[in-house]
Amino acid sequence: MAPAPTQEKQNLKVALKLADLNLPVFPCLAKPQGTKVAKAPHTPKGFHDATIDKEQILAWWNNWPDALVGLPTGETTGLSVLDGDINRDTGKAVGEEQILKIGLTHPKAVRIRTPSGGVHLIFSDAAGLGKTSSKKVAENES
């Protein structure tokens, strides 16, 4: 039996698969570096550098083998994402609970578990949706 691929190789495979689906990607930091936080783009223009060019993707992951896969949202890809985070102190899935409580789920949403145990719900983008945080959405709930 072949050994399981490393996380780095998995991330590259995901990036290439998304490019196959005509979804542009860009590399993000797996860990904080200097003044940059984890998940910040490696590239100077961030999501504006996203591409489906496989040679560029391979070059990026050759430079940064542990890079996380960034995927632009909105007009660029036609996708929106709700991010349900975990409470770092308790480990409780507070973000996902808030999303469910507010009713911001849909049976056709793609649900992806994050490494921390949180969740990303991916939807078709709604024009003009904008960007906010689940904390802000929860605060505005009546």
Steps between C-alpha positions, in 0.01 A plus 500: 500500500634846405571745782244776556588824323637777719281802573726706273440264208128496579490881485675501163258235372204711615645810331548312171153343520340841554695632200364204297153624599592846367516643854806724552714443809782673688739382775451605863721474808453184704653668808566861606818649349638828627214750502277280282237279661423140401273482194636831362594481130859416408477708183522880486152555355329223697176380341568727201788262414266198490536288188406172334845483333640165615864599440456801731321288760779240492762778533319649800475165680863427412593828677252452786427125531293545817282774347128493565269537200334838463190533283360843411131549565240729347500597133830326425372148573127544554538360854426629851624342823364501853773421753391342827790513742579307816527677836872474572446489876227235514540315169125545447370544141345841575520628142318202356239520776439867418467426129241229575315716755471791259389262221781581257531145368379344180486133393706579186779676691832318494612436859874475562651423840798724579818370667393663830165318492305803377298503181489683168166504319544580132208646303439654160588867534215746546579830329554781748531264797812669628725380779442483873587274789272244663548695822360809329211300350422347840510844665246630246262209565175612663 
